[in-house]
Structure formats: structure tokens, C-alpha cells
Amino acid sequence: MRCGVRKADLFASLVVFLVALPLCVGVALASGVPAELGLVTGIVGGLVAGALPGSSLQVSGPAAGLTVLVYEAVQRYGLETLGVLVFAAGLVQLGLGALRLGRWFRAVSVAVVQGMLAGIGLMLVAGQVYALGDAAAPATGLGKVAGLVSLPGLLDPVALSVGGATLAVLLLWPRWKRGARLVPGPLVAVALAAAVTGVFDLGVRRVDVRGLLDAVRVPEAGDFGRLTEVGVIGTVVAFALIASAESLFSAAAVDRLHRGARTDYDRELMAQGAGNAVCGVLGALPLTAVIVRSAANVQAGARTKASRVLHGVWLLVFTVVLPGVLGLIPVAALAGLLVHAGCKLVPVREVRGLWRGHRGEVVVLGVTAGVILAGSLFEGVLVGLALAIGKTAWDASHVHVETEDRGEGGLLVRVLGHATFLRLPKLLDELESLPHDREIKLELGGLRHLDHACAAALEGWAAARGQELVASSRSTS
């Protein structure tokens, strides 16, 4: 039995390695850093985060969900500062895990998370469409979208053919169930693109290989001085929170795919923090748990964490023994891989379901994605969270007025529900519509919550009308 488990984990680790290899390289290039740094993050995700307790089957590495934020950080602060940002973000995650705050990430609005992923996906697609044809992409999100109008004249037809063929393979390969189980689609697509490019000596841009040791840069003492800058601190917080949310949501999804041990969210958060601290020391990309690799790990039959640790070993062996193979990969093929990944981040099916029953959630999702496109990832998440909180407060603030005619005894008016300042205009309108020539007793005992603004307004209304106000001990809070 033990031998069977070892064989299952060995096979699963090879499958995950084949899925992770092209994605590590593609995410690195999309983030504006050397390809080798993506592999370094994948190695650390296996050997460090994979070896620590938390979630036994989910796999960590560089993720498409952070490419936009990493690219912005590299452009603004330079590649030499990336290690400091990732290291500090790892320490923040370790602290959050030590304070047992991991489970609280599950309280984040799903609409905000989906809006974040949709915004990232749209940004990724908008940027990588240029790389499909070996064209330079504008720096800003709006610039990328606006530039799509004139894009056809800038694309190289040969590179576009390579990228388009890669996309076609990614879409068609999963339909062959048997082949898809044996060899992952991303590896097939990228390998075929590299083979065709090499055989026909196509003049397209290829991955620039410098060597693992040349790409790794350990931050110097002076680099940590950047942590006093407000913008740098904001980027660190964004790295930590977004990477944590993506990892823990991934863990929840992976838990639904198998019947084994459930994730310990606080330990998993600390494992992610330890991995990012090591990535930071090496000057590499930030890591998160990645649902694509994690699902491949479960579906390949993994039983223990040995599979994810071994996938890191295979990445290390490949990077050391066969680094020159990376130089055969066309950039357009990796762009096709990332366009495919970006499209999968846009939750089209979820939006359709939400629109039928929770249209307010769709608004939160859309605004979050829109702000990310127009501004930045951090701004989009903040606006989305604020909007979600406001929507929740509005939904929870239901107030209802009931009127009972007691003849000569006048009117008994009961106010029920949650009276907050958000519903104050509606409440006062209903009270002002009551007849002025009748005695009114206003009863507030049915209120579950009465905030200060409403309490003051009701007291003022009762005093102005000379009416009786009846409250109970549970009507204020």
C-alpha cells in the first residue's frame, strides 16, 4: 500500500511539473522579469511551501493573478527592489498566520474576489494580445485597451500564427480525454510551437536565457531602505493580501476536489509566507497557491504532500541540467498560454448566475474589474471592498412601518427592522405622511437596531408633532 501511494505521488509530481514548467516561464515574462525567476519561484513553491503543513495537495508557484501587480511594481521601483517587496510580503503573511487570521480571508466578498480575478484576467489578455504578434504593449491598462484599435497593423503575421496555433492546441487538446490525462495541454502546445519554430527556423522572438545564477539577485542592505516609502508599503500590503486571498480561496476549492485532510488555513498562510520570504531573499517572483496546478495534482492521483515537493525537485533538475531548452520557446507561444489563462480568470458563468438572483453582486464585481483596468489592482480591490461593505450595510438596513388604527385611541405606529442612517429618508417620509389630526403612539420595540442618527431624528419628529414615543430596552444599540 505504501509503495502504491509513493507511485501515485511520483506520477502526480511529474504531471504537475509538466503543467508548471511553461506557466512559470510565461508568468515571469508577463511580469517583466527574466524567465528563470519564474522557475525559481516554482522551485521554492515545491521545496519550501510544499514541505510545510497547511494544505496537503495544493501546489504553489508564480500565478497569473499577480502578474499585473508585479509588472507595475517592477516598472515603478525596479527589478532590484522586487526581492524586498516579496520578502516583506512574506513576513506580513507569516504574521497574519501567527495571529490566526487565515480563516478571516474566507469572509472577503466573493464578488470582490471574482472582480479582482476578472480585472486581472482582462489586463492579462489585453497585454498578452500584443505579445502574440511580437508587438510592444503600452504601459497602462487603459493604454492597452485603447491600443487594440490600431493593433492589427503592428502584429507580425508569423508570430501571430505561432501564438494562434498555441491557443488552438490549448482549446482542442482537452477534448482528447486520454491524451489530456497523459500529457498536459500547456506542455503540448508550447512544445509543438517550439518544435515548429525550430524546424522551420521561423524569425520570431524567443525566450532570453541568462542562466539561473545570473538571474538570482539577493537584496542588499540598502534595498531595504525602500520600505520607508509609502508607495512601497502599499505594494507590500497588496502583495500579501492578494496572494493570501488567492491561496486560501484556492485551498477551499482544492478541499472540494478530494476527501483527504482539510486545509488548516492559518498554517497554510504561514507556509505561503515562508515561501515568499525565501523567494524574496532570492529576488524572485511572489508565489501563491495555483488552482490549475493543484487541480492537476489531485486529478493525477496525489495522496500526500510528497507530490508537490517532488514537482519542485523536477523544476530544479530541469533548470540546472537543461536551461538551454528555454531558449527554444517562442514568446508568442507563451503569450497564447497566458491569454488562455487570462480568459479562464474571467468568471463568465458565475456572472450569469449572479445576475439572475444577486444583481448587486454583479455591480460590485464589475466595478472592481473596471477600476483595476482603469487604475491599479490595489485600487480596484479597495474600491470593491468598500462597495461590498456599503452594499451589505444597505441590504441589512431594512426598516418597515406598520400602522394600526385604534379608533378614538388614535394610531399605533410600529417601526420594525434595522433603522440606520441609510434608510432614514425613507423612514421620515413615511412618518411625515401620517395624518396631523390624529394622536399617534410611535412604538420602537420591534427594532433590532437603531443607530444614533435615526434615534435623534425620531425624537425630533415626536417632539415636533407632540406625539408619544415608546421604546424598549432592545430598540437601541
N, C-alpha and C positions, 0 to 999 in steps of 0.2 A: 504493500500500500504506500509506504513511504517512497519507494522507487517511482511509483506511478505519479505521485504528487511532484516529485522532482522533475520527471519528464514533462509533465504538464506545464510547470513553471518555466522550464527551459524553452519549450516551444513557444509559449506566450511571450517570453522575453525577446525572442528573435522576431516575432511578428511586430511587437511594439517598436523594436529597433528600426525595422524597415519602414514603419509609419513615421517615426520621429525624425529619421535622417533628413529627408527632403524638407520637412517642416522647420526643423532647426535652422537650416541654411536659408530658407525662404523668409522666415520671420526676421532673421538677422539683417538680411539685405533690405527688407521693407522698413526696418527700424533705422537704417542709415549707419550700420556698423559692420565691421568685417564678418564674413561668413563664419569664421572659426569661433567667434564669440557666442554664436547661437549653439554651436556644438558643445562649447564649454558649459553653458547653462544646462543643456540636456544631460551632460555627464554628471553635473552636480545634482540635478534633479533625481537621478537614479542612485548615485552613490551616497548622497547626504540625506536629502529629503526622503528618498525611498527607504533608507535603512531605519529611519526614526519611527516611533509609534504614532498612530493617528488613524489614518485610513489605510487598510492593508492592500487594497487593489488599485487605487487611483494613482496615476502616473503624472509626474511634474516635469516641466521644462519650459522653454520660451513659448509664449502664447500669442496668437494673433490679436487677442483682446488688449494687449498693452503696446502694440506697435505704434499707434498714433501718439500716445503719451511719451514713449521712449524717443521717437523721432523728434518730437517737439523739444524734449529736454536736451538731446544731443545737439540740435541746431542752435539752441539758446545758450547752453552752458559749455558745450564742447565735449568731445569723447572722453577727455581725461577726467571729467567730473562724473561720468556715468557710474563708475565704481563706488564713489562716495554716496551718490543718491541711492543706489541699490543696497549698499551696506547699512545705511541709516534706516531705510525702509524695513530691512530685515530685523534690526533692533526694535523698531516700533512693533512689528508683528510678534516678536518674542515677548515684549512687554504686555501686549494685549492678551496673548495666550496665558502668560503667567498670572494675569489678573482675572482669568477665566471669563473673558469677554467674547470668546469664539462663538458661543451659541447665540449671542445677540445679533450676529450678522444675518441670522435667519429672519430677523424682524424687519429687514430692509424691504421696502415695497417691491414686489415682483415687477410691477410696471416700470419702476426706475431701472432695475437691473436689465430688463428686456430693452428698454430705451437706450441704455448705455451700450448694450451689445449691438443694437441696431445702428446707432450712431457710429460705433467703431467699424462695423461691417461696411456701412456706406462709405466711410472715409477710406477704408482699405481698398474697396473696389474702385473708388474714384481715383486713388493714387496708382494702383497697380494696372489699371487700363492703359496708362501711359507706358509702363514698363513692358506691356505685352508687345508693343511695337518699338521698343528701344528708344522711346522719346523721354525727354526730361519733364518731370511733373512740377507744376507750380508749388510754392511752399505752403500756402494756406488751404484750408478746406474749401472755402468759397471759391478760391482761385482754381482749384482742381475741378470743381463742378462747372464753373464758368468756362474753363478752357476746353471742356468736352465738345463745345460747338466747333472749334477750329481744329480739333484733334485729328480727324481723318487725314488731313494734309501733312501731318507730322510723322505719321507712323511708317516704319519700314515694313514693306509687304512681306519680306522673308521672315523677319522676327515675328510679325503678326501671325503668319501661318504656323510657326512653331508653337506660339502661345495658344492659338486657337485649337490646334490639334491636341495639345495637352489638356485643354478644357474638355474637348470631346471625349478623350480617353477617360477622364475622371467621371464624366457623366454616364458613359456606356459600360465601363468595366464592372461596376457593381451588379449589373443585370446578369452577368455570368456568375451565378451563385458559387459554383465550385471553384472557379478561378479566383474569385474575390476572397474566398476563405483561405486559399493557399498563399496568395501574394497580394499585399495591399495595393489599392488603386493608385495612391500618390507615388509609390515607388515605380510602378509600371509606367505611369505617364511620364515621369521625369527621366527614367532610364531610356525609354523609347525616344524621347526628344534629344537626349544626349547622343544616342547611337546614330540617329538620322543626321544630326548636325555634324557629327564627326565623320561619318561615311561620305557624305556629300560635301564636306568642307564648307558649310554654309557660313557666310560672313555675318554672324550675329554676335552680340556681346555675351561673354561667358563670365562665370563666377571668378573673381580675382582671388587667388590663393596666395597667402603670405606665410603660412605655417603657424602652428598652434602657439609656440613660444613667442613668436613675433607679435601675435595679436593680443596676447595677455598683457595687461598693464596693471600692476599693483599700485593703488593710490599712494601718493606721497603725503607726508605730514601737512604740507602747505595746502593740499587739495581740500582737507577737512575744514579749512577756514571758510569755504564757501557755505558751510552750514549756518552761518550767521545771517545770510541773505534771506529776506522774506520770501522771494520767489522760489529759492531752492528748498526752503522748508515746506512751502506749499506743494512742490513737486514730490518731496519725500512722503508727505501725508497722502497724496494722491496715489503714489506707487503702492504704499502699504494698504490703504483701504480698498482700492480696486482689486489688487492682487488677492487680498484676503477674501473679499466678497466672491470673486470668481472661483477661488479654490474651494470655498466652503459650499457654494451652490453646486459646484461640480461634485463634491463629496456626497451631497444629498442625492444627486442624480445617480451616481455610481451605486449608492446603497440600494437603490430600487432595481438595479440590474442583477444583484446576486443575493444569496441567502446567508452569507457568512456574517462575520462580526461587523457590527455597525461602527460608524466613524465616531471617534472621540474628537469633537470639534476643537476643543482647547489644545489638545496635544497636536492635532493636525496643523493648527495655526502656528504653533511653536516649531513644528517640523519645517513648515514653509519659511518661517523667519530665519531658522538656522541655515536653510539652503540659500536664501537671499543674502545673508551675511557673508557666506563663503563666495557666492557669485560676486558680491561687491569687492571683496578682497582681490579677486582675480580680474576685476574690471569688466565683467561680463554682463549680459542682459539679465533683467529680473526674471524669476521663474514663478509660475503658478501651476496649479493642477489643471490639466488639459483634458477635457471631456472626450475628445477624439481618441487620444492615446489610451485613456482609461477604459473607454468602451471596448477598444480593440483588445486590451489586456483581459477584460472579463470574458469577451466572446471567444478569445483564443483558449480559454480554459484555465486561466491562472487560479491558483489556490492560496498562495501566500505572497508576502512582500518580496520573496526571492526573485520573482519575475521582473519587478520594476528595478531592483538593484542590478540584476544581470543586464537589463537593457542599457543601463549606464556604462557597464563594462564593455559591451559591444560597441557603443559610441566611442569610448576611449580607444579601444583597439583599432577601430577604423580610422580615427583621426591621426593616430600615431603611425600606423602601417601604410595606409592608402590615402594620404592627404591630397595627392595629385589628382585623384578621381574627381574631386570637387571642381577642378578647373575645366572639366569636360561638360559641365552642366550649363545650358543656356539660361540667361537671366529671364528671357521671355517665358520659359517653361515654369520657372519658379513663380513668375507673375501670374500665370494661369492657375497654378496651385493655390495662390493666395486669393485670387478673385473668387475661386470656388469656395474657399474657406470663408471669405467675407460675406458671400451671398448666404451661406448657411447660418451666419450670425444674425441675419435679419429675420425676426420671428413672424413670418407671414401667417402661418396657421394660427398662432396664438392671438394675433391681432384680430383675425376673423372671429374667433371665439369670444374675445373680449367685447367686440363691437356689438354682438348680439345681446349681452347682458350687463356689461360694465363699460359704458362709453366714456365715462370719466377717466377710467384707467388708460384707455387709448389716448386720451388727450395728454395725460402725464407721459406716456411712452413717446408720443410724437414730439412733444415739446423738448423732452430730454435729448432725443436724437437730433432735433433741429438745432438746439443750442450747441451740441457737440460739433455739428457740421459748420456752424457759423462762427463759433468761438473756439473753445478747447474742451477736452474731455473733463477736466476738473470742474469747469464752469457748468457744463451740462449736467453732471451728477449733482452738484449743489442746487441748481435750479430745479431739477427733477425731484430731489428730496423735499425742498421747500414746497413745491406744488403738491406733492403727495401728502405732506403733513396738513397743508391747507385744505385739501380735498377731504381728508379723513375728519378734520375738525368740522367741516361743513356737513358731511354726511351724519356725523354723530350729533349735530346740533338740531335735533327735531323738536319743535315745540307746537303744541296743539291746544286750542282754546275751545272749551265746551261751555255752553250756556244753558241754564235751567231756569225756566220761568216759574216762580213761586207765587204768582198772583199778587196779592197785596203785600206779600213778603218781599217783593222786588225780584231782582235777578241774582242767581248764584252763578258766578263765572269761575270755572276751574281752569287753571293753566297746568298742562301736563307735559312731561318730557324733559328736554335739556334746554334751558334758556341761557344762551350765550350771546355775546355782542353780535355774532354773525347773523342771528335771527331777530335781533332787536327791532329793526324796521318793520318786519312782518308782524311781530307781537304788538307793537304800538299801534299799527294800522288797524288791527282787529279790535283793540281796546277803544280806540277813538271812534270806531263805527258803532259802539254801543249807544243806546238812547240816553239822552241827557236828563230826561224827565222821570227816570226810574231810579230807585235805590239799588245799588249794586254792592254785593259782597264778593270780593276777589279772593279766592282760595288758592294758595300756593302749595298745599300739602302734597300734590301729585307730582311736583317737580323732583327729578332725581339730581339735577344740578342747576344751580342758579349763580351765575357769576356776578361780580360786583357791579358791572355796567348795567345789567338787567335789573338787579335789586334796586339800584339808585333810581333807575327810570320808572320802575313800578311804584316805588314810594312817592316819587314826584307826581306821577299820574293820579294816585289815590289822594294825595294832598290837594291837588288842583281841582279834583272833582268832588272832594269832600266825602269820599267813599271809604268803606271798611276794608282793610287788608288783613287777611287771615293767613298766617304762615305756620309751619310746623318745624320741628327740630331737624328734619331731614331735607328741608327745602332749600337750604343754602349750603355752600361748600367753598 
